[in-house]
Amino acid sequence: MPSVFLIGGTGHVGGAVLDQLQTEHPDLPVTVLVRDEPKATRLRAKYPRAQTVLGDLSTGDVVTSESRRADIVLNCAPDITHEPAIKAALDSMSEPGRKQKGFFVQTTGTSDLYDEPTGSPDARVWDDMDDIKEIMNFDPNLTHEKGQSHLERRDPSIEHPVPLTTGAFVTTARAFNSGFKINTGENQFGWVHCVDLARAFLLLVDNALDSLNSNQPPAEPAGFPLWGREAYYYAVLEHVAFRDFIAGLVPPMHKAGVIGSIDVVSVSSKDAARVCLAGTQEFNPDMKLPPLDSWQIHMAVGMGVNMRIRPSRLTKLGWKPREVSIMATLDDIIPLYLAWEKALSG
């Protein structure tokens, strides 16, 4: 029987993917890369059929050996700074001694689509089929080599039930003691629920399993290859202006005592960078800017840019988002994040 090696299975996206795999393919052998034994124990308690192996993307020998053993590798962990491990996985899946080349799926971010962080609504909508030639020729020095939409809302992950971006929004608002937006805040994000994204993963896993079980080339149900260099898949439910997103986020943050004011202040991306994830409790306009390649800069810039996409490939494959709007989940996300933050701090 084919097997799956899942990287990032305790994370926000990976937890949703693991849940889908265990629900839809309960007998499929799945091995999950987990950073430590306590996390592995919690994961196996929820998913007794899953196997775990200890390590992370810095332990290249583990990634190599498990990728060599697996037929399908799903990487749901951050791709930034982990290119050697990703290359090791890909190389292991195409070694000459393998009976059949493996299948590899990776999720990543949208910073290759960033425009200037001005808070403007004027932006191009990128299509993963019509614009594939341009997408394939993005500057390789961009933070992410592939595009993917923002992810939000709670998911089945046992370790990270809210997405990484939640912390950036909360800590930045906390430092300003109010809501905030970059200039007018009219820039738009593409949002997709992580469970809907996991269902997109499942479409590809199903296609790979059919190929492996039949020993035939992968089917092309929509008339184009599902795998290969041009197999970029955007996933999106909706596009929401940042000012509208923040307007929905302010009430639960104020109710929880994160911010003292329900006002939404207009700031520059530089001001946001000075406080975003910096750990300060008070905004200091003279604070030194973080390094250009830091997460603080990356997140602060992201708050003022447009990320507008069209998921043509998945749509042609019959994928449709089923989950609710991001705006319907904000009241739940803030208390959940604050409880996680408190537990993390001890």
C-alpha positions in Angstrom: 0.0 0.0 0.0 1.3 3.5 -0.8 2.4 5.6 2.2 2.5 9.3 3.1 5.2 11.3 4.9 3.7 14.5 6.4 5.9 17.4 7.4 4.3 20.0 9.7 1.5 17.8 10.8 1.1 19.5 14.2 0.8 23.0 12.6 -2.1 25.0 11.5 -2.3 23.8 7.9 -0.7 20.4 8.5 -3.1 19.6 11.3 -6.1 20.1 8.9 -4.4 18.0 6.3 -3.7 15.2 8.8 -7.3 15.3 9.9 -8.5 15.0 6.3 -6.2 12.1 5.6 -7.2 10.2 8.8 -10.9 10.8 8.0 -11.0 10.0 4.3 -8.2 7.4 4.2 -8.1 5.8 7.6 -6.1 2.8 6.4 -3.5 4.9 4.6 -0.1 4.6 6.3 0.9 8.2 7.4 4.2 9.1 9.1 4.3 12.6 10.7 7.5 14.5 11.4 7.2 15.9 14.9 9.7 18.1 16.7 9.6 16.3 20.1 8.2 13.4 22.0 5.5 15.3 24.0 4.0 16.6 20.7 4.3 13.1 19.2 2.4 11.6 22.2 -0.4 14.2 21.9 -0.7 13.6 18.2 -0.9 9.8 18.5 -3.5 10.1 21.2 -5.8 11.9 18.8 -4.8 9.9 15.7 -3.8 6.4 16.9 -3.2 5.1 13.4 -0.6 7.8 12.6 3.1 7.0 13.0 5.5 9.7 14.2 9.2 10.3 13.7 11.2 12.9 15.7 12.9 15.7 13.9 12.3 18.9 11.9 13.4 20.5 8.6 16.9 21.1 10.1 17.4 17.3 10.5 18.1 16.5 6.8 18.9 12.9 7.4 15.5 12.2 8.8 13.7 14.1 6.0 15.8 12.2 3.5 15.2 8.7 4.9 11.5 9.2 5.4 11.0 10.8 1.9 12.9 7.9 0.4 10.5 5.5 2.1 7.3 7.4 1.3 5.3 7.5 -2.0 3.7 10.9 -1.2 5.4 13.7 0.7 3.3 16.6 2.0 5.2 19.6 3.3 3.0 21.9 5.4 5.8 23.4 7.3 7.3 26.9 6.6 9.4 26.9 3.5 11.4 29.9 4.4 15.1 29.1 5.2 14.5 25.4 4.7 15.4 25.0 1.1 18.1 22.4 1.7 15.6 20.0 3.5 13.0 20.5 0.8 15.6 19.8 -1.9 16.7 16.7 0.0 13.1 15.4 0.1 12.6 16.0 -3.6 15.9 14.4 -4.5 15.1 11.3 -2.4 11.8 10.9 -4.2 13.4 10.8 -7.6 16.4 8.6 -6.9 17.2 6.1 -9.7 16.6 3.0 -7.5 13.0 3.8 -6.8 10.4 1.7 -8.5 8.3 4.8 -9.2 9.0 8.5 -8.6 7.2 9.9 -5.6 4.6 12.8 -5.4 5.4 16.0 -3.5 3.0 18.8 -2.4 4.0 21.9 -0.6 2.1 24.9 0.8 3.8 28.3 0.9 3.1 32.0 1.2 2.1 34.9 -0.9 5.0 37.4 -0.6 5.9 36.9 -4.3 2.7 38.7 -5.1 3.3 41.7 -2.8 2.9 45.2 -4.3 3.9 48.4 -2.5 2.6 48.5 1.1 0.5 51.6 0.6 -2.9 50.3 1.7 -4.3 51.0 -1.8 -7.0 48.8 -3.4 -5.5 49.0 -6.9 -3.9 45.6 -7.6 -3.8 42.9 -10.2 -5.6 39.6 -9.6 -3.1 36.7 -10.3 -4.5 33.6 -12.0 -2.7 30.3 -11.5 -3.3 29.2 -15.1 -3.5 32.4 -17.2 -0.5 33.9 -15.5 1.6 30.7 -15.0 4.4 31.8 -17.3 5.0 35.0 -15.3 4.6 33.1 -12.0 7.3 30.7 -13.1 9.6 33.6 -13.7 9.2 35.4 -10.4 12.5 36.6 -8.9 14.0 33.6 -7.1 15.2 35.9 -4.3 11.6 36.6 -3.2 10.7 35.3 0.3 8.4 32.6 -1.2 9.0 30.9 -4.5 5.3 30.0 -4.9 2.1 31.8 -4.2 -0.6 30.8 -1.7 -3.3 32.7 0.0 -3.6 33.8 3.6 -4.9 31.2 6.0 -7.2 31.9 9.0 -9.6 30.5 11.5 -9.5 27.6 13.9 -8.6 24.2 12.6 -8.1 20.6 13.9 -4.4 21.2 14.7 -3.6 20.0 18.3 -0.7 22.4 18.7 -1.5 25.5 16.6 -5.3 26.0 16.4 -4.9 29.5 15.1 -2.6 30.7 12.3 0.7 32.4 12.7 -0.6 35.7 11.5 -2.9 36.0 14.5 0.0 36.8 16.8 1.2 39.6 14.5 -2.2 41.3 14.4 -2.7 41.0 18.2 0.7 42.2 19.3 0.7 45.1 16.9 -2.8 46.2 18.0 -1.6 45.7 21.6 1.3 48.0 21.1 -0.9 50.7 19.5 -3.6 50.1 22.1 -6.1 50.3 19.3 -7.0 48.9 15.9 -4.7 49.9 13.1 -4.5 50.0 9.3 -1.8 50.9 6.8 -2.8 54.3 5.4 -6.4 53.9 4.2 -6.4 50.1 4.7 -8.2 49.4 1.4 -5.7 46.7 0.3 -7.2 43.3 0.0 -6.1 39.9 1.2 -7.2 36.6 -0.2 -8.4 34.3 2.6 -9.1 30.6 2.6 -10.1 28.3 5.5 -7.4 25.8 6.3 -9.9 22.9 6.1 -10.8 24.0 2.5 -7.1 24.1 1.8 -6.7 20.6 3.3 -9.4 19.4 0.9 -7.3 20.7 -2.0 -4.4 18.7 -0.7 -6.7 15.7 -0.6 -7.6 16.1 -4.3 -4.0 15.8 -5.2 -3.4 12.9 -2.8 -6.3 11.0 -4.3 -4.9 11.5 -7.8 -1.5 10.3 -6.6 -3.0 7.2 -4.9 -4.9 6.3 -8.0 -1.7 6.5 -10.0 0.3 4.5 -7.5 -2.4 1.8 -7.1 -2.9 1.3 -10.8 0.8 1.7 -11.7 -0.4 4.2 -14.4 0.6 7.8 -15.1 -1.5 10.3 -13.1 -4.9 11.0 -14.6 -5.7 14.5 -16.0 -9.4 14.8 -15.2 -9.5 18.5 -16.2 -7.3 18.2 -19.3 -4.0 19.4 -17.8 -1.2 17.8 -15.7 -1.8 17.9 -12.0 1.9 17.5 -11.3 5.1 19.1 -12.5 6.8 22.5 -12.6 3.7 24.4 -13.6 1.5 22.7 -10.9 0.8 25.8 -8.9 -2.5 25.9 -7.0 -3.9 29.0 -5.5 -6.7 28.6 -3.0 -9.1 31.4 -1.9 -12.6 31.8 -0.6 -12.8 35.6 -0.5 -10.9 38.9 -0.7 -11.3 41.2 2.3 -10.0 44.8 2.6 -7.7 45.1 5.6 -9.7 47.9 7.1 -12.8 45.7 7.1 -10.8 42.8 8.6 -9.5 45.1 11.4 -12.9 46.5 12.0 -14.1 43.0 12.7 -11.1 42.2 14.9 -11.3 45.3 17.1 -14.4 44.4 19.1 -13.2 40.9 20.3 -9.7 42.4 21.1 -11.3 45.2 23.1 -13.6 42.8 24.9 -10.6 40.6 25.8 -8.6 43.6 27.1 -6.0 43.4 24.4 -6.6 47.1 23.4 -8.1 50.0 25.4 -9.6 51.8 22.5 -12.0 50.7 19.7 -10.5 53.4 17.4 -8.6 52.3 14.3 -5.5 54.4 13.7 -3.9 54.9 10.3 -0.1 54.1 10.4 2.7 53.6 8.0 4.2 50.1 7.3 7.4 51.3 9.0 5.4 52.2 12.2 3.8 48.7 12.1 7.2 47.1 11.6 8.5 48.8 14.7 5.9 47.1 16.9 4.9 44.0 15.0 6.2 40.9 16.9 8.7 43.1 18.7 7.4 42.3 22.2 6.9 46.0 23.2 3.7 47.0 25.1 3.9 50.6 23.9 4.5 52.1 20.5 7.8 54.0 20.2 8.0 56.1 17.0 11.8 56.3 17.3 12.3 52.6 17.7 15.0 51.2 15.3 13.5 49.3 12.4 13.9 45.5 12.5 16.3 44.0 9.8 14.9 43.9 6.3 14.7 40.1 6.1 13.0 39.8 9.5 9.5 38.4 10.2 8.6 41.8 11.7 9.2 43.6 8.3 7.7 40.7 6.4 4.4 40.8 8.4 4.2 44.6 8.6 4.6 45.0 4.9 2.1 42.2 4.4 -0.5 44.2 6.3 -0.4 47.0 3.7 -0.2 45.0 0.4 -2.7 43.3 -1.9 -2.7 39.6 -2.3 -5.5 38.9 -4.8 -5.6 35.5 -6.6 -7.9 33.4 -8.7 -7.8 29.5 -8.1 -8.5 28.4 -11.7 -6.7 25.1 -11.4 -8.6 23.9 -8.4 -11.9 25.2 -9.7 -11.5 23.2 -12.9 -10.8 20.1 -10.7 -14.1 20.7 -8.9 -12.8 22.2 -5.7 -15.2 24.7 -4.0 -14.6 26.3 -0.6 -17.3 25.2 1.8 -16.2 26.9 5.1 -17.4 30.2 6.4 -16.0 33.7 5.9 -13.0 34.8 7.9 -15.3 37.6 9.3 -17.5 35.0 10.9 -14.7 33.5 12.9 -13.0 36.5 14.6 -14.9 36.3 17.8 -13.6 32.8 18.3 -10.0 33.3 17.2 -9.0 36.0 19.7 -9.9 34.1 23.0 -8.3 31.0 21.5 -5.1 32.8 20.6 -4.9 34.5 24.0 -5.3 31.2 25.8 -2.6 29.7 23.6 -0.4 32.7 24.3 -0.9 32.4 28.1 -0.1 28.7 28.0 3.0 29.3 26.0 4.3 31.9 28.5 3.8 29.5 31.4 
